[in-house]
Amino acid sequence: MSGRSERARLAPAPPSRFVLPRRASGVLAAEERALVLSHARALLEQPTAPYCEDGPLQVVRDFVRGRAGFELVEDEHANLLVRWGGTRAPERGEPLLAFSAHLDHPAFHFEGRRVARLHGGVPARFLSGAPLRFFATEGGAACATARIARVLRTRSDDGLRVELAGVRGQLPAGSFGVFDLTSGEIRAGRLFARVCDDLLGAASILATLELLARARHPRPVLGVFTRAEETGFIGCLGLMKSGRLPENTRVVGLECSPRRATAKVGRGPVIRAGDKQSLFDPELTLAVEEAARSLEQRVPAFRWQRALMDGGSCESTVYNHFGTRAAGVCLALGNYHNCGPGGRIAPEFVSWDDFEGLVALLAEVARTFEAEAPRSKIGARLQRIWEREYNLLAVSSARLRRGGPP
């Protein structure tokens, strides 16, 4: 074999293993668990990068093409909106519930002369020696493998660039590189993958929409799939500027967010009070919490958490900034952005039970969603407290105002 043909051969991709854990949490039925796994696998097997989300976008398009009752809208920035139409006509002024996730993950664009630029947030100290697998944008076929020899000095506002070594195959212009890690492996109750953030958020939307369609859910529900989140919410900003998101939409933004002391892997999906930049809509957040409590009463195995996930920022901040009320739910994530122990690149990981719980929670949010219910529930609680404690307040107020003894 010639040296040239040897260089053209790519090393096999790391193996994957998409097999459900034998122990089930009991939150989803067996057929629902299989459905959730199929959507996760379909998305996780697709390589993705900011501005190169071709594979995941095609998965979403194929989902709509093969199912009745769904409508697909694509804005001028190639963000996708998938609408379950419901089984009844919506009432005038009725708010539309939406779930939103992004389809990209930090990755590299090949720039020529064995130089690639990182798009997304991965600290430079993790990069040297990391293995990469490159894909052609057109068709999505793997075209080369390489490793990062060193990080090149560059302007702080121009992104990190790296020098490649050990290149096998061909690196055409426009190809993009991802960390050469397993697309997915389930072991010991956890899912390890090259990309959890945020293809699992997108997978949870597809699974939820299918479950709602199977149940003939009466109300419309929207799935929003955005691009280029990792470079500053660019796709979401484009969506909001385009005006294609329907008015009176309520958004639940979905993410995989770095685990915290108050939000741990394996303790259920996290209802997110806010992110590093902002707090989210309190009434919509309360509606999600009410859904979690409702599900918990019906399915005791369901677990959930509530926390301020300030390890990063998410698109719910963008939606709220543009006047679209948004809450957030996430999975507590290990090895965020592939930053593993010892300064090495490693697969991200989540609890599989947390992921099944996320899908169950989203379906419950859709079933229990009411426009102004949280506000009225808060008012009812406050009134009950007022009536219970009023006499003590009145008697003590009279005493304090006249300055006498009790």
C-alpha positions as CSV (number, residue, x, y, z in Angstrom):
1,M,0.0,0.0,0.0
2,S,1.4,3.4,-1.0
3,G,2.0,6.1,1.6
4,R,-0.6,8.3,0.0
5,S,-3.3,5.7,0.3
6,E,-2.3,5.0,3.8
7,R,-2.7,8.7,4.6
8,A,-6.2,8.6,3.0
9,R,-7.4,5.9,5.4
10,L,-9.3,7.2,8.4
11,A,-9.1,5.5,11.8
12,P,-12.4,4.0,12.8
13,A,-14.7,6.3,14.7
14,P,-15.1,5.6,18.4
15,P,-17.8,2.9,19.0
16,S,-21.3,3.8,20.2
17,R,-23.7,1.8,22.2
18,F,-27.4,3.0,22.3
19,V,-28.9,0.4,24.6
20,L,-31.5,1.3,27.2
21,P,-30.4,0.7,30.8
22,R,-32.1,-2.5,32.1
23,R,-33.3,-0.7,35.2
24,A,-36.2,1.6,34.3
25,S,-37.1,4.6,36.5
26,G,-40.8,4.0,35.9
27,V,-41.4,7.5,34.7
28,L,-42.0,6.4,31.1
29,A,-43.6,3.2,29.7
30,A,-41.4,0.7,27.8
31,E,-42.6,1.9,24.4
32,E,-42.1,5.5,25.4
33,R,-38.5,4.8,26.5
34,A,-37.8,3.2,23.1
35,L,-39.2,6.2,21.4
36,V,-37.0,8.6,23.4
37,L,-33.9,6.5,22.7
38,S,-34.6,6.5,18.9
39,H,-34.8,10.3,18.8
40,A,-31.7,10.7,20.9
41,R,-29.8,8.4,18.7
42,A,-31.0,10.0,15.5
43,L,-29.6,13.4,16.6
44,L,-26.5,12.3,18.4
45,E,-25.2,10.4,15.4
46,Q,-25.1,13.6,13.4
47,P,-21.9,15.7,13.6
48,T,-22.7,19.4,14.2
49,A,-20.9,22.7,14.5
50,P,-22.0,26.3,14.6
51,Y,-23.1,27.3,11.1
52,C,-22.8,23.6,10.0
53,E,-25.9,22.1,11.6
54,D,-26.9,20.3,8.3
55,G,-27.2,16.8,9.8
56,P,-29.5,17.7,12.8
57,L,-31.6,20.0,10.7
58,Q,-32.3,17.1,8.3
59,V,-33.3,14.9,11.2
60,V,-35.9,17.5,12.2
61,R,-37.1,17.9,8.6
62,D,-37.5,14.1,8.3
63,F,-39.5,14.0,11.6
64,V,-42.1,16.3,10.1
65,R,-42.1,14.6,6.7
66,G,-43.1,11.3,8.1
67,R,-45.9,12.3,10.6
68,A,-49.4,13.7,10.1
69,G,-50.6,16.7,12.1
70,F,-47.3,18.6,11.9
71,E,-46.3,21.8,10.1
72,L,-42.8,22.9,9.4
73,V,-41.7,26.6,9.0
74,E,-38.1,27.6,8.2
75,D,-37.0,31.2,8.7
76,E,-34.5,33.0,6.5
77,H,-31.7,31.9,9.0
78,A,-32.6,28.2,8.6
79,N,-34.0,28.0,12.1
80,L,-36.9,25.4,12.1
81,L,-40.3,25.7,13.8
82,V,-42.2,22.5,14.1
83,R,-45.9,22.9,15.0
84,W,-48.2,20.2,16.3
85,G,-51.6,21.6,15.3
86,G,-53.7,20.1,18.0
87,T,-57.1,18.5,17.6
88,R,-59.1,21.6,18.1
89,A,-58.9,25.2,16.9
90,P,-57.1,27.5,19.3
91,E,-59.2,30.2,21.0
92,R,-58.6,33.8,20.0
93,G,-55.7,35.2,21.9
94,E,-54.8,31.9,23.4
95,P,-51.0,31.7,24.1
96,L,-48.9,29.2,22.3
97,L,-46.6,27.0,24.3
98,A,-43.2,26.4,22.7
99,F,-40.1,24.3,23.6
100,S,-36.8,25.6,22.2
101,A,-33.3,24.0,21.8
102,H,-30.2,24.6,19.7
103,L,-28.6,22.2,17.2
104,D,-24.9,23.2,17.4
105,H,-22.0,22.5,19.7
106,P,-18.5,23.9,19.9
107,A,-16.4,22.7,16.9
108,F,-13.8,23.7,14.4
109,H,-13.9,25.2,10.9
110,F,-10.9,24.2,8.6
111,E,-9.3,27.4,7.3
112,G,-6.5,25.9,5.2
113,R,-2.8,25.1,5.7
114,R,-3.5,22.8,8.6
115,V,-5.2,25.6,10.6
116,A,-8.7,25.3,12.1
117,R,-10.6,27.9,14.0
118,L,-12.7,27.0,17.1
119,H,-16.3,28.2,17.2
120,G,-17.7,28.0,20.7
121,G,-16.4,28.1,24.2
122,V,-13.7,25.5,25.0
123,P,-10.7,26.8,27.1
124,A,-7.3,26.7,25.3
125,R,-5.8,24.5,28.0
126,F,-7.9,21.6,27.0
127,L,-7.1,21.6,23.3
128,S,-3.5,20.4,22.8
129,G,-3.4,16.8,21.7
130,A,-7.2,16.5,21.3
131,P,-8.3,14.2,18.4
132,L,-10.6,15.6,15.8
133,R,-12.7,14.1,13.0
134,F,-13.6,16.3,10.1
135,F,-16.7,16.2,7.9
136,A,-17.7,17.6,4.6
137,T,-20.5,20.1,4.9
138,E,-22.1,18.8,1.8
139,G,-23.4,15.3,2.5
140,G,-21.9,15.1,6.0
141,A,-19.4,12.3,5.2
142,A,-16.2,12.0,7.3
143,C,-13.3,13.2,5.3
144,A,-10.3,13.4,7.6
145,T,-8.9,12.8,11.1
146,A,-6.3,14.9,12.9
147,R,-5.1,15.9,16.3
148,I,-4.4,19.4,17.6
149,A,-0.7,20.0,17.7
150,R,-0.9,23.4,19.4
151,V,-3.0,26.5,20.0
152,L,-1.9,29.4,17.9
153,R,-1.6,32.9,19.3
154,T,-4.4,35.1,18.0
155,R,-6.3,38.3,18.9
156,S,-8.6,37.7,21.9
157,D,-11.7,38.8,19.9
158,D,-10.9,36.6,16.9
159,G,-11.4,33.1,18.4
160,L,-8.9,30.4,19.0
161,R,-7.0,28.8,16.1
162,V,-5.2,25.6,16.3
163,E,-2.5,23.9,14.2
164,L,-3.3,20.4,13.1
165,A,-1.0,17.4,12.9
166,G,-1.3,13.7,11.9
167,V,-3.8,14.5,9.2
168,R,-5.3,11.5,7.5
169,G,-7.7,11.9,4.6
170,Q,-8.6,15.1,2.7
171,L,-9.5,18.5,4.3
172,P,-11.7,20.3,1.7
173,A,-12.5,24.0,2.1
174,G,-15.6,24.4,4.3
175,S,-15.1,21.1,6.2
176,F,-15.7,21.2,10.0
177,G,-14.1,19.2,12.7
178,V,-15.6,17.8,16.0
179,F,-13.8,16.1,18.9
180,D,-13.3,12.5,17.9
181,L,-15.4,11.0,20.7
182,T,-18.3,8.5,20.9
183,S,-21.5,9.7,19.4
184,G,-23.3,8.0,22.3
185,E,-22.7,5.3,24.9
186,I,-25.1,4.3,27.7
187,R,-23.4,2.7,30.6
188,A,-24.0,2.6,34.4
189,G,-27.2,4.6,33.9
190,R,-25.5,7.5,32.2
191,L,-25.3,8.6,28.6
192,F,-21.8,9.7,27.5
193,A,-21.7,11.5,24.1
194,R,-19.6,13.9,22.0
195,V,-22.6,16.2,22.1
196,C,-25.2,16.3,24.9
197,D,-25.4,20.1,24.8
198,D,-27.9,20.6,23.2
199,L,-28.8,17.8,20.9
200,L,-30.5,16.1,23.9
201,G,-32.6,19.2,24.3
202,A,-33.6,18.9,20.7
203,A,-34.3,15.2,21.1
204,S,-36.5,15.8,24.1
205,I,-38.6,18.2,21.9
206,L,-39.1,15.6,19.1
207,A,-40.0,12.9,21.6
208,T,-42.4,15.2,23.4
209,L,-44.1,16.3,20.2
210,E,-44.5,12.6,19.1
211,L,-46.0,11.7,22.5
212,L,-48.4,14.6,22.3
213,A,-49.4,13.6,18.8
214,R,-50.0,10.0,19.8
215,A,-52.2,11.2,22.7
216,R,-54.1,13.5,20.3
217,H,-53.2,16.5,22.4
218,P,-55.9,19.2,21.8
219,R,-53.7,22.3,21.9
220,P,-51.1,23.5,19.4
221,V,-47.5,23.1,20.7
222,L,-44.4,24.5,18.9
223,G,-40.9,23.0,18.8
224,V,-38.2,25.6,18.0
225,F,-34.8,24.5,16.7
226,T,-32.2,27.2,16.5
227,R,-28.6,27.4,15.1
228,A,-25.3,28.9,16.1
229,E,-26.1,29.3,19.8
230,E,-22.5,28.6,20.8
231,T,-21.2,31.7,19.1
232,G,-23.6,34.1,20.9
233,F,-27.2,33.0,20.3
234,I,-26.9,34.1,16.7
235,G,-29.6,31.8,15.3
236,C,-32.0,32.8,18.1
237,L,-31.3,36.5,17.6
238,G,-32.0,36.0,13.9
239,L,-35.3,34.3,14.7
240,M,-36.4,37.1,16.9
241,K,-35.4,39.7,14.5
242,S,-37.2,37.9,11.6
243,G,-40.5,38.1,13.4
244,R,-41.3,34.5,12.5
245,L,-42.0,33.4,16.1
246,P,-45.8,33.7,16.6
247,E,-47.0,36.5,18.9
248,N,-48.2,35.5,22.4
249,T,-45.8,32.6,22.5
250,R,-44.6,31.2,25.8
251,V,-41.2,29.5,25.5
252,V,-39.6,26.9,27.7
253,G,-35.9,26.9,26.7
254,L,-34.1,23.6,27.0
255,E,-30.4,23.1,27.7
256,C,-27.8,20.8,29.1
257,S,-26.1,23.1,31.7
258,P,-23.0,22.5,33.9
259,R,-23.9,20.7,37.0
260,R,-23.9,22.6,40.3
261,A,-23.9,21.8,44.0
262,T,-27.6,22.6,43.9
263,A,-28.2,20.7,40.7
264,K,-26.6,17.3,40.4
265,V,-26.5,14.6,37.7
266,G,-29.0,11.9,38.6
267,R,-31.5,13.9,40.7
268,G,-33.9,14.7,37.9
269,P,-34.4,17.5,35.3
270,V,-33.7,21.0,36.6
271,I,-36.2,23.8,36.5
272,R,-34.0,26.7,35.8
273,A,-34.6,29.9,37.8
274,G,-32.2,31.8,35.5
275,D,-28.7,31.7,33.9
276,K,-25.5,33.7,34.3
277,Q,-27.1,36.8,32.7
278,S,-30.7,36.9,33.9
279,L,-33.6,35.5,35.8
280,F,-36.5,34.0,33.8
281,D,-40.2,34.7,33.7
282,P,-41.5,34.0,37.2
283,E,-45.1,33.0,36.2
284,L,-44.1,30.7,33.4
285,T,-41.4,29.2,35.7
286,L,-44.1,28.6,38.3
287,A,-46.3,26.9,35.7
288,V,-43.4,24.5,35.0
289,E,-43.1,23.8,38.7
290,E,-46.8,23.1,39.0
291,A,-46.5,20.6,36.2
292,A,-43.6,19.0,38.0
293,R,-45.6,18.7,41.2
294,S,-48.6,17.3,39.3
295,L,-46.4,14.6,37.7
296,E,-44.7,13.8,41.0
297,Q,-48.1,13.2,42.6
298,R,-49.1,10.8,39.8
299,V,-45.7,9.2,39.3
300,P,-43.8,9.0,42.6
301,A,-40.6,7.8,40.8
302,F,-40.3,11.2,39.1
303,R,-37.6,13.5,40.6
304,W,-36.9,17.1,39.8
305,Q,-34.7,20.0,40.9
306,R,-34.9,23.7,40.9
307,A,-31.8,25.9,40.7
308,L,-30.1,29.0,39.3
309,M,-27.9,27.5,36.7
310,D,-25.3,30.2,36.4
311,G,-22.6,28.1,34.7
312,G,-23.5,29.7,31.3
313,S,-26.1,31.7,29.4
314,C,-29.0,30.3,27.4
315,E,-31.6,31.4,24.8
316,S,-34.3,32.0,27.4
317,T,-32.4,35.3,28.2
318,V,-32.7,36.2,24.5
319,Y,-36.5,35.4,24.4
320,N,-37.2,37.5,27.5
321,H,-35.1,40.4,26.2
322,F,-37.3,40.5,23.1
323,G,-40.5,40.5,25.2
324,T,-41.3,36.8,24.7
325,R,-41.9,35.3,28.1
326,A,-39.5,32.4,28.7
327,A,-38.7,29.9,31.4
328,G,-36.0,27.2,31.3
329,V,-35.5,23.5,32.0
330,C,-32.2,21.7,31.7
331,L,-30.3,18.5,32.4
332,A,-27.4,18.8,34.8
333,L,-24.3,18.1,32.7
334,G,-20.9,16.6,33.4
335,N,-17.8,17.4,31.3
336,Y,-19.5,20.6,30.0
337,H,-18.2,21.4,26.4
338,N,-16.1,18.2,26.6
339,C,-13.9,19.6,29.3
340,G,-13.0,16.5,31.2
341,P,-10.8,15.7,34.3
342,G,-7.1,16.4,34.1
343,G,-7.5,19.0,31.4
344,R,-8.4,16.5,28.7
345,I,-11.2,16.4,26.2
346,A,-13.9,13.8,27.1
347,P,-17.5,13.0,26.3
348,E,-20.2,15.0,28.0
349,F,-22.5,13.0,30.2
350,V,-26.0,13.1,31.7
351,S,-28.1,10.7,33.7
352,W,-30.4,8.7,31.4
353,D,-33.1,8.8,34.0
354,D,-32.9,12.6,34.1
355,F,-33.4,12.6,30.3
356,E,-36.5,10.4,30.5
357,G,-37.7,12.6,33.3
358,L,-37.2,15.7,31.1
359,V,-39.4,14.2,28.4
360,A,-42.1,13.3,30.9
361,L,-42.0,16.8,32.4
362,L,-42.3,18.5,29.0
363,A,-45.4,16.4,28.2
364,E,-46.9,17.3,31.5
365,V,-46.2,21.0,31.0
366,A,-48.1,20.8,27.7
367,R,-51.0,19.0,29.3
368,T,-51.3,21.4,32.2
369,F,-50.5,24.6,30.4
370,E,-52.9,27.5,31.1
371,A,-52.3,31.1,30.3
372,E,-52.7,32.9,33.6
373,A,-53.1,30.0,36.0
374,P,-49.9,30.6,37.9
375,R,-50.9,34.2,38.7
376,S,-54.3,33.2,40.0
377,K,-52.8,30.4,42.1
378,I,-50.3,32.7,43.7
379,G,-53.2,35.1,44.5
380,A,-55.2,32.3,46.0
381,R,-52.3,31.3,48.3
382,L,-51.7,34.8,49.4
383,Q,-55.4,35.3,50.2
384,R,-55.5,32.1,52.3
385,I,-52.5,33.3,54.3
386,W,-54.1,36.7,54.8
387,E,-57.3,35.2,56.1
388,R,-55.5,32.9,58.4
389,E,-53.2,35.5,60.0
390,Y,-55.3,38.7,59.7
391,N,-56.6,38.7,63.3
392,L,-53.1,38.5,64.8
393,L,-52.0,41.3,62.5
394,A,-55.0,43.5,63.4
395,V,-54.7,43.1,67.1
396,S,-50.9,43.6,67.1
397,S,-51.3,46.6,64.8
398,A,-53.7,48.3,67.2
399,R,-51.3,47.7,70.1
400,L,-48.2,49.0,68.3
401,R,-50.0,52.1,67.0
402,R,-51.1,53.2,70.5
403,G,-47.8,52.1,72.1
404,G,-49.4,50.1,74.9
405,P,-48.5,46.7,76.3
406,P,-49.9,43.5,74.7
